[in-house]
Amino acid sequence: MEIKCAWCEKIIGTKKFENVNSKLPLITHSICKSCQKKLFQDEHLNAALARKKIPADLSQSPITS
């Protein structure tokens, strides 16, 4: 079974079927290193923006009072 990156669909490896009788679903999607790095950076950017309460795109910010 091929394991594909959940974001970019790149094949990052193969996995043999294990625990066929197990009730848990097999993990078929993972995240490749480049996507992990990007998501990690995005997460930090989003967290920083949330802390400062600055919308990422000021042109789309709703005007509320």
HELIX and SHEET records of a PDB file:
HELIX    1   1 LYS A   33  LYS A   52  1                                  20    
HELIX    2   2 LEU A   58  GLN A   60  5                                   3    
SHEET    1   A 3 ILE A  11  THR A  14  0                                        
SHEET    2   A 3 GLU A   2  CYS A   5 -1                                        
SHEET    3   A 3 HIS A  29  SER A  30  1                                        
END                                                                             
